């Protein structure tokens, strides 16, 4: 998907248009039926009713179509403008905000048909196991590729700081990273997607998952206790937040090494 496309708006437009065509066809059929004088002899009242219903349907379709595609969007823009958030949200390309990276993002939609999947995590044990079937499906396709960036176990200072942040001992964190390396590497299939796992400088303050033109970013807590709810943001291509993640990926490629 190229920069600047608006998939949700286009989907809504197509859905509304399809519904309008179906309902308009029903209205047209009733008007045609009502205009057939031959079948209404002696039943002029019914003929008028059929014509009235057909005309009402046509009018309702016209008004509904205008409201869905013009009025509702104009109202939303006015509300955003009044509260001063429209420009910021649109500039960032933000399409979703939540407090649980496990359940809030629409992972199934993001996985569907993805061809370029970039994952930067500490080890992602829960996330990896939850989406293992989808990861395997992506890895089985020749038109896809999966790049994973994990903390470098040989980055002593970074690993120590990251372990302290999580409230882990260093050896436990290294074991979790090795488990993640083995798990992601095992996705590779003959004649399947390109699957590569890289080691990056260890310390980090957020994770992200880039699915073609959509990215999910989740923050880490400063607390050493495991937090079930952390800020999670979903952004799309063309926004400043997605551009930030894209630039981070470019930087990661320059400082990472194959695992």
VOBA-1610 file (N, C-alpha, C; in pm, whole numbers, padded with zeros to 5 digits, always signed):
BEGIN
Unk+00084-00119+00000Unk+00000+00000+00000Unk+00088+00124+00000Unk+00064+00213-00089Unk+00149+00330-00102Unk+00115+00435+00001Unk+00212+00524+00026Unk+00193+00632+00123Unk+00077+00720+00081Unk-00008+00755+00180Unk-00117+00848+00154Unk-00249+00780+00124Unk-00252+00647+00104Unk-00378+00579+00080Unk-00458+00576+00209Unk-00589+00563+00198Unk-00678+00567+00313Unk-00767+00443+00308Unk-00717+00327+00352Unk-00789+00202+00334Unk-00923+00197+00405Unk-00934+00252+00527Unk-01059+00244+00600Unk-01166+00330+00534Unk-01128+00450+00489Unk-01224+00536+00420Unk-01270+00470+00289Unk-01175+00410+00216Unk-01211+00346+00089Unk-01303+00226+00113Unk-01277+00150+00219Unk-01362+00036+00251Unk-01502+00083+00286Unk-01513+00188+00365Unk-01644+00242+00401Unk-01717+00290+00278Unk-01647+00360+00189Unk-01708+00410+00067Unk-01763+00296-00018Unk-01683+00191-00035Unk-01728+00077-00115Unk-01848+00009-00052Unk-01845-00007+00081Unk-01955-00074+00150Unk-02085+00005+00137Unk-02075+00137+00161Unk-02194+00222+00150Unk-02246+00223+00007Unk-02156+00232-00090Unk-02197+00235-00230Unk-02269+00106-00269Unk-02214-00009-00225Unk-02276-00138-00257Unk-02415-00147-00196Unk-02427-00106-00069Unk-02558-00109-00003Unk-02656-00017-00074Unk-02609+00101-00115Unk-02696+00197-00184Unk-02745+00141-00317Unk-02658+00072-00389Unk-02697+00015-00519Unk-02804-00091-00500Unk-02786-00177-00398Unk-02883-00284-00372Unk-03019-00226-00337Unk-03020-00130-00244Unk-03147-00071-00201Unk-03210+00011-00313Unk-03127+00083-00390Unk-03179+00161-00503Unk-03241+00069-00608Unk-03181-00048-00628Unk-03236-00144-00723Unk-03375-00191-00679Unk-03391-00210-00548Unk-03523-00247-00496Unk-03623-00134-00522Unk-03582-00009-00496Unk-03670+00103-00521Unk-03707+00114-00668Unk-03609+00093-00755Unk-03635+00099-00899Unk-03733-00010-00942Unk-03715-00129-00886Unk-03805-00240-00920Unk-03949-00208-00881Unk-03964-00147-00763Unk-04099-00110-00719Unk-04158-00001-00807Unk-04076+00097-00849Unk-04128+00202-00937Unk-04168+00146-01073Unk-04086+00055-01125Unk-04120-00008-01253Unk-04249-00088-01240Unk-04257-00162-01127Unk-04378-00241-01104Unk-04499-00150-01090Unk-04481-00040-01019Unk-04593+00053-01001Unk-04634+00123-01129Unk-04542+00134-01223Unk-04573+00200-01349Unk-04638+00110-01452Unk-04649-00016-01421Unk-04712-00111-01514Unk-04864-00105-01495Unk-04931-00028-01582Unk-05075-00007-01566Unk-05154-00135-01582Unk-05099-00228-01658Unk-05175-00349-01690Unk-05206-00436-01571Unk-05121-00433-01471Unk-05144-00524-01359Unk-05217-00457-01242Unk-05250-00329-01259Unk-05312-00258-01147Unk-05458-00219-01175Unk-05520-00273-01279Unk-05659-00239-01307Unk-05747-00277-01189Unk-05817-00177-01141Unk-05903-00201-01027Unk-05831-00196-00894Unk-05699-00169-00896Unk-05622-00166-00771Unk-05534-00041-00767Unk-05593+00071-00801Unk-05515+00195-00808Unk-05455+00233-00672Unk-05523+00197-00564Unk-05470+00229-00431Unk-05339+00155-00405Unk-05336+00027-00442Unk-05213-00051-00425Unk-05101+00003-00514Unk-05140+00044-00638Unk-05041+00099-00731Unk-04977+00226-00673Unk-05060+00312-00617Unk-05008+00435-00557Unk-04916+00405-00439Unk-04955+00301-00362Unk-04872+00265-00247Unk-04735+00213-00292Unk-04734+00128-00395Unk-04608+00073-00447Unk-04520+00185-00501Unk-04582+00278-00576Unk-04506+00392-00629Unk-04450+00477-00515Unk-04532+00498-00412Unk-04487+00578-00299Unk-04370+00514-00225Unk-04379+00381-00207Unk-04271+00310-00138Unk-04143+00316-00222Unk-04157+00293-00354Unk-04040+00299-00442Unk-03974+00435-00440Unk-04057+00542-00447Unk-04001+00676-00443Unk-03936+00708-00310Unk-03998+00660-00201Unk-03940+00683-00068Unk-03805+00615-00054Unk-03796+00494-00108Unk-03668+00422-00101Unk-03560+00498-00176Unk-03595+00548-00295Unk-03497+00626-00372Unk-03453+00749-00294Unk-03548+00819-00234Unk-03512+00938-00157Unk-03427+00904-00036Unk-03462+00794+00031Unk-03385+00753+00149Unk-03243+00715+00111Unk-03228+00648-00004Unk-03095+00609-00050Unk-03009+00733-00076Unk-03070+00833-00143Unk-02996+00955-00175Unk-02952+01027-00048Unk-03045+01042+00047Unk-03013+01112+00171Unk-02911+01033+00254Unk-02932+00902+00262Unk-02840+00818+00340Unk-02700+00818+00281Unk-02692+00814+00149Unk-02562+00814+00082Unk-02488+00945+00110Unk-02561+01056+00099Unk-02498+01186+00125Unk-02455+01198+00270Unk-02537+01148+00363Unk-02501+01157+00505Unk-02377+01073+00536Unk-02375+00948+00488Unk-02264+00858+00518Unk-02132+00909+00461Unk-02134+00957+00339Unk-02010+00991+00271Unk-01970+01138+00285Unk-02065+01224+00319Unk-02032+01367+00329Unk-02066+01422+00467Unk-02192+01409+00508Unk-02235+01471+00632Unk-02166+01416+00755Unk-02159+01284+00768Unk-02099+01224+00887Unk-01951+01259+00897Unk-01880+01257+00783Unk-01737+01288+00785Unk-01715+01436+00816Unk-01802+01521+00762Unk-01789+01664+00792Unk-01813+01689+00941Unk-01911+01618+01000Unk-01938+01633+01142Unk-01819+01587+01225Unk-01759+01473+01186Unk-01643+01422+01258Unk-01527+01521+01250Unk-01506+01579+01131Unk-01399+01678+01115Unk-01424+01800+01202Unk-01554+01842+01210Unk-01586+01958+01293Unk-01560+01930+01440Unk-01594+01809+01486Unk-01571+01773+01626Unk-01422+01769+01656Unk-01346+01706+01564Unk-01200+01702+01583Unk-01142+01844+01590Unk-01193+01931+01500Unk-01143+02067+01496Unk-01176+02141+01626Unk-01296+02118+01678Unk-01338+02187+01799Unk-01250+02147+01918Unk-01215+02020+01926Unk-01133+01974+02036Unk-00984+01982+02007Unk-00949+02029+01888Unk-00809+02054+01856Unk-00724+01931+01838Unk-00784+01817+01800Unk-00707+01693+01789Unk-00691+01644+01646Unk-00773+01697+01555Unk-00775+01642+01420Unk-00639+01648+01353Unk-00579+01766+01355Unk-00452+01783+01284Unk-00344+01694+01343Unk-00339+01685+01476Unk-00236+01604+01541Unk-00254+01456+01508Unk-00376+01409+01517Unk-00404+01267+01489Unk-00373+01234+01344Unk-00416+01320+01254Unk-00392+01295+01112Unk-00244+01303+01079Unk-00172+01399+01137Unk-00029+01411+01111Unk+00046+01289+01160Unk+00008+01238+01277Unk+00074+01121+01333Unk+00034+00993+01259Unk-00078+00995+01189Unk-00126+00873+01123Unk-00178+00772+01223Unk-00223+00820+01337Unk-00268+00734+01446Unk-00408+00680+01415Unk-00422+00547+01419Unk-00553+00486+01390Unk-00604+00404+01508Unk-00525+00392+01615Unk-00571+00317+01730Unk-00482+00340+01850Unk-00543+00346+01969Unk-00471+00360+02095Unk-00533+00263+02194Unk-00451+00192+02268Unk-00503+00099+02367Unk-00409+00085+02484Unk-00446-00001+02577Unk-00363-00024+02695Unk-00317-00168+02706Unk-00352-00252+02607Unk-00309-00392+02607Unk-00263-00431+02468Unk-00133-00454+02452Unk-00083-00493+02321Unk-00128-00633+02284Unk-00172-00711+02382Unk-00216-00848+02355Unk-00352-00850+02286Unk-00446-00768+02336Unk-00584-00779+02288Unk-00635-00658+02210Unk-00578-00540+02231Unk-00635-00420+02167Unk-00612-00413+02016Unk-00490-00432+01966Unk-00471-00423+01820Unk-00544-00537+01747Unk-00584-00508+01625Unk-00652-00609+01542Unk-00546-00693+01471Unk-00479-00779+01547Unk-00366-00855+01493Unk-00405-00942+01374Unk-00524-01003+01378Unk-00565-01091+01268Unk-00569-01016+01136Unk-00620-00893+01138Unk-00625-00812+01016Unk-00484-00777+00969Unk-00396-00741+01062Unk-00261-00701+01024Unk-00182-00818+00966Unk-00204-00937+01019Unk-00134-01055+00968Unk-00186-01096+00830Unk-00312-01067+00803Unk-00374-01113+00679Unk-00307-01053+00556Unk-00240-01135+00479Unk-00178-01092+00355Unk-00051-01011+00370Unk+00005-01000+00492Unk+00126-00920+00510Unk+00242-00980+00431Unk+00323-00893+00372Unk+00439-00941+00297Unk+00570-00898+00361Unk+00570-00787+00435Unk+00690-00738+00503Unk+00659-00721+00651Unk+00713-00812+00730Unk+00688-00811+00874Unk+00820-00788+00948Unk+00828-00678+01020Unk+00946-00644+01100Unk+00907-00642+01246Unk+00985-00711+01329Unk+00953-00725+01470Unk+01073-00685+01553Unk+01056-00585+01641Unk+01162-00548+01733Unk+01109-00563+01875Unk+01160-00664+01946Unk+01110-00697+02078Unk+01226-00737+02169Unk+01193-00752+02299Unk+01293-00805+02392Unk+01302-00956+02378Unk+01185-01021+02376Unk+01180-01165+02349Unk+01039-01209+02307Unk+00935-01136+02349Unk+00797-01154+02300Unk+00745-01295+02318Unk+00770-01354+02435Unk+00726-01492+02459Unk+00574-01504+02444Unk+00499-01418+02513Unk+00353-01426+02509Unk+00300-01397+02369Unk+00347-01289+02309Unk+00298-01250+02176Unk+00331-01356+02072Unk+00452-01409+02078Unk+00496-01509+01980Unk+00410-01635+01988Unk+00385-01683+02109Unk+00303-01804+02123Unk+00158-01779+02085Unk+00108-01660+02115Unk-00031-01629+02082Unk-00054-01626+01931Unk+00047-01582+01856Unk+00031-01566+01710Unk+00118-01665+01631Unk+00153-01774+01694Unk+00243-01870+01629Unk+00185-01924+01498Unk+00057-01957+01497Unk-00006-02010+01375Unk+00000-01907+01262Unk-00026-01780+01294Unk-00022-01676+01191Unk+00121-01652+01144Unk+00217-01655+01236Unk+00357-01640+01197Unk+00400-01753+01104Unk+00356-01873+01132Unk+00391-01987+01046Unk+00328-01972+00908Unk+00206-01919+00905Unk+00141-01900+00775Unk+00218-01798+00690Unk+00260-01688+00752Unk+00339-01589+00680Unk+00471-01651+00634Unk+00535-01727+00721Unk+00664-01788+00689Unk+00654-01891+00578Unk+00536-01942+00553Unk+00519-02045+00449Unk+00507-01985+00309Unk+00490-01852+00299Unk+00467-01789+00169Unk+00596-01736+00109Unk+00614-01765-00018Unk+00738-01724-00086Unk+00743-01574-00111Unk+00627-01507-00106Unk+00625-01363-00134Unk+00643-01279-00008Unk+00674-01342+00104Unk+00683-01270+00231Unk+00825-01275+00286Unk+00849-01189+00384Unk+00975-01195+00459Unk+00952-01146+00601Unk+01023-01207+00695Unk+01011-01175+00836Unk+01150-01140+00889Unk+01167-01021+00944Unk+01291-00980+01009Unk+01261-00954+01156Unk+01341-01013+01242Unk+01323-01001+01386Unk+01450-00942+01447Unk+01433-00844+01535Unk+01547-00779+01601Unk+01536-00803+01752Unk+01635-00876+01805Unk+01639-00911+01947Unk+01759-00845+02014Unk+01755-00829+02146Unk+01871-00772+02217Unk+01994-00862+02201Unk+02108-00801+02181Unk+02233-00875+02162Unk+02283-00924+02298Unk+02289-01056+02319Unk+02336-01109+02448Unk+02481-01071+02479Unk+02557-01036+02376Unk+02697-00999+02398Unk+02714-00851+02430Unk+02605-00776+02425Unk+02608-00635+02465Unk+02592-00631+02617Unk+02701-00649+02688Unk+02696-00668+02834Unk+02627-00554+02906Unk+02666-00432+02874Unk+02607-00316+02942Unk+02458-00305+02912Unk+02421-00323+02785Unk+02281-00311+02747Unk+02195-00420+02808Unk+02245-00544+02807Unk+02171-00656+02865Unk+02152-00636+03015Unk+02256-00589+03082Unk+02247-00565+03225Unk+02142-00460+03257Unk+02142-00350+03180Unk+02045-00243+03203Unk+01902-00291+03172Unk+01887-00369+03064Unk+01754-00417+03026Unk+01702-00517+03130Unk+01790-00605+03177Unk+01749-00701+03280Unk+01706-00629+03407Unk+01779-00525+03443Unk+01743-00447+03562Unk+01609-00379+03542Unk+01583-00330+03421Unk+01456-00264+03391Unk+01339-00361+03409Unk+01359-00487+03365Unk+01254-00587+03375Unk+01248-00652+03513Unk+01348-00624+03597Unk+01353-00690+03727Unk+01398-00835+03716Unk+01477-00868+03611Unk+01527-01002+03589Unk+01675-01007+03625Unk+01726-01130+03647Unk+01871-01143+03648Unk+01917-01161+03504Unk+02042-01132+03478Unk+02095-01129+03341Unk+02082-01265+03273Unk+02109-01371+03345Unk+02104-01505+03284Unk+01963-01543+03243Unk+01866-01503+03322Unk+01728-01532+03283Unk+01693-01459+03154Unk+01730-01331+03144Unk+01701-01255+03023Unk+01771-01317+02902Unk+01894-01360+02919Unk+01964-01424+02808Unk+01893-01552+02764Unk+01843-01629+02861Unk+01770-01751+02825Unk+01643-01718+02747Unk+01573-01613+02791Unk+01452-01573+02719Unk+01484-01527+02576Unk+01594-01456+02561Unk+01634-01410+02427Unk+01672-01529+02339Unk+01743-01625+02396Unk+01781-01744+02319Unk+01658-01823+02279Unk+01561-01832+02370Unk+01436-01901+02337Unk+01365-01830+02222Unk+01364-01695+02225Unk+01302-01620+02117Unk+01377-01641+01986Unk+01510-01641+01991Unk+01589-01661+01869Unk+01556-01797+01807Unk+01551-01901+01890Unk+01521-02034+01839Unk+01378-02041+01785Unk+01285-01978+01858Unk+01145-01982+01815Unk+01122-01912+01682Unk+01177-01792+01667Unk+01159-01720+01541Unk+01236-01787+01427Unk+01356-01835+01455Unk+01436-01902+01350Unk+01367-02028+01300Unk+01295-02096+01390Unk+01226-02220+01353Unk+01109-02197+01258Unk+01071-02072+01237Unk+00963-02042+01143Unk+01005-02067+00998Unk+01135-02062+00972Unk+01184-02074+00834Unk+01143-02208+00773Unk+01101-02203+00648Unk+01059-02322+00575Unk+01128-02326+00439Unk+01160-02446+00390Unk+01213-02455+00254Unk+01113-02398+00154Unk+01160-02319+00063Unk+01074-02253-00038Unk+00971-02162+00026Unk+00998-02117+00148Unk+00905-02027+00215Unk+00958-01886+00219Unk+00911-01810+00314Unk+00950-01670+00327Unk+01094-01658+00374Unk+01151-01542+00349Unk+01283-01511+00406Unk+01263-01479+00554Unk+01326-01557+00640Unk+01317-01537+00785Unk+01458-01513+00838Unk+01479-01395+00897Unk+01609-01363+00953Unk+01593-01305+01093Unk+01680-01347+01182Unk+01682-01295+01318Unk+01814-01222+01339Unk+01806-01099+01390Unk+01924-01016+01411Unk+01939-00982+01559Unk+02063-00957+01597Unk+02091-00904+01730Unk+02119-00754+01716Unk+02055-00677+01800Unk+02069-00531+01800Unk+02124-00486+01935Unk+02169-00360+01947Unk+02206-00309+02079Unk+02093-00336+02177Unk+02128-00388+02294Unk+02030-00454+02380Unk+01926-00361+02441Unk+01966-00244+02491Unk+01873-00164+02569Unk+01768-00100+02479Unk+01644-00099+02525Unk+01535-00038+02449Unk+01425+00002+02546Unk+01338+00092+02502Unk+01229+00140+02586Unk+01092+00115+02523Unk+01088+00050+02407Unk+00962+00015+02343Unk+00986-00100+02246Unk+00876-00163+02208Unk+00878-00266+02104Unk+00789-00221+01990Unk+00810-00275+01871Unk+00718-00246+01761Unk+00709-00363+01665Unk+00599-00364+01592Unk+00569-00467+01493Unk+00522-00394+01368Unk+00596-00408+01258Unk+00559-00337+01136Unk+00502-00437+01036Unk+00376-00417+00997Unk+00308-00501+00899Unk+00286-00418+00773Unk+00375-00425+00678Unk+00364-00347+00556Unk+00342-00199+00589Unk+00220-00149+00572Unk+00193-00006+00591Unk+00125+00026+00723Unk+00122-00070+00815Unk+00066-00047+00948Unk+00167-00093+01052Unk+00180-00019+01161Unk+00274-00056+01266Unk+00207-00045+01403Unk+00247-00135+01492Unk+00200-00133+01630Unk+00321-00107+01719Unk+00312-00006+01806Unk+00421+00025+01897Unk+00370+00016+02040Unk+00444-00053+02126Unk+00406-00065+02266Unk+00523-00023+02354Unk+00492+00054+02458Unk+00595+00108+02546Unk+00627+00012+02660Unk+00743+00030+02722Unk+00780-00045+02841Unk+00751+00039+02964Unk+00720-00028+03073Unk+00697+00040+03200Unk+00829+00061+03272Unk+00839+00171+03349Unk+00958+00194+03431Unk+00957+00107+03556Unk+00841+00054+03589Unk+00833-00032+03706Unk+00903-00165+03679Unk+00969-00219+03780Unk+01034-00349+03765Unk+00935-00464+03774Unk+00811-00434+03812Unk+00708-00535+03817Unk+00640-00546+03680Unk+00598-00665+03646Unk+00534-00687+03517Unk+00399-00615+03513Unk+00381-00530+03414Unk+00258-00452+03402Unk+00170-00511+03291Unk+00045-00546+03325Unk-00043-00605+03223Unk-00090-00504+03120Unk-00093-00375+03158Unk-00143-00271+03068Unk-00036-00166+03043Unk+00001-00150+02918Unk+00098-00048+02879Unk+00045+00022+02754Unk+00079+00148+02735Unk+00030+00221+02617Unk+00069+00151+02486Unk-00029+00137+02400Unk-00009+00071+02271Unk-00068+00158+02162Unk+00009+00184+02057Unk-00034+00274+01950Unk-00030+00201+01815Unk-00132+00224+01735Unk-00137+00170+01599Unk-00133+00288+01502Unk-00043+00282+01406Unk-00030+00393+01311Unk-00019+00338+01170Unk-00042+00426+01073Unk-00042+00384+00934Unk+00061+00463+00855Unk+00095+00409+00740Unk+00192+00473+00651Unk+00148+00614+00614Unk+00245+00705+00610Unk+00216+00843+00576Unk+00213+00934+00696Unk+00202+00876+00816Unk+00200+00956+00938Unk+00338+00966+01001Unk+00355+01065+01087Unk+00486+01088+01148Unk+00527+00974+01240Unk+00432+00911+01308Unk+00466+00801+01398Unk+00515+00680+01319Unk+00447+00650+01209Unk+00493+00539+01124Unk+00631+00572+01065Unk+00650+00696+01024Unk+00780+00736+00969Unk+00891+00719+01072Unk+00859+00749+01199Unk+00957+00729+01306Unk+00997+00582+01315Unk+00898+00493+01312Unk+00928+00350+01320Unk+01006+00304+01197Unk+00970+00356+01081Unk+01041+00320+00959Unk+01187+00363+00966Unk+01211+00484+01020Unk+01349+00532+01036Unk+01424+00449+01140Unk+01354+00406+01244Unk+01417+00320+01344Unk+01462+00189+01280Unk+01381+00136+01192Unk+01418+00013+01121Unk+01544+00032+01040Unk+01552+00143+00970Unk+01671+00172+00889Unk+01794+00181+00978Unk+01780+00243+01096Unk+01892+00253+01188Unk+01929+00116+01245Unk+01828+00035+01274Unk+01854-00099+01329Unk+01935-00184+01231Unk+01903-00173+01103Unk+01975-00252+01004Unk+02123-00219+01004Unk+02155-00095+01035Unk+02295-00052+01031Unk+02374-00094+01154Unk+02304-00120+01265Unk+02376-00150+01390Unk+02353-00293+01438Unk+02281-00373+01360Unk+02251-00511+01402Unk+02340-00609+01328Unk+02346-00731+01383Unk+02424-00838+01321Unk+02338-00964+01316Unk+02364-01053+01221Unk+02288-01179+01216Unk+02308-01258+01345Unk+02202-01320+01391Unk+02213-01396+01516Unk+02281-01531+01494
//
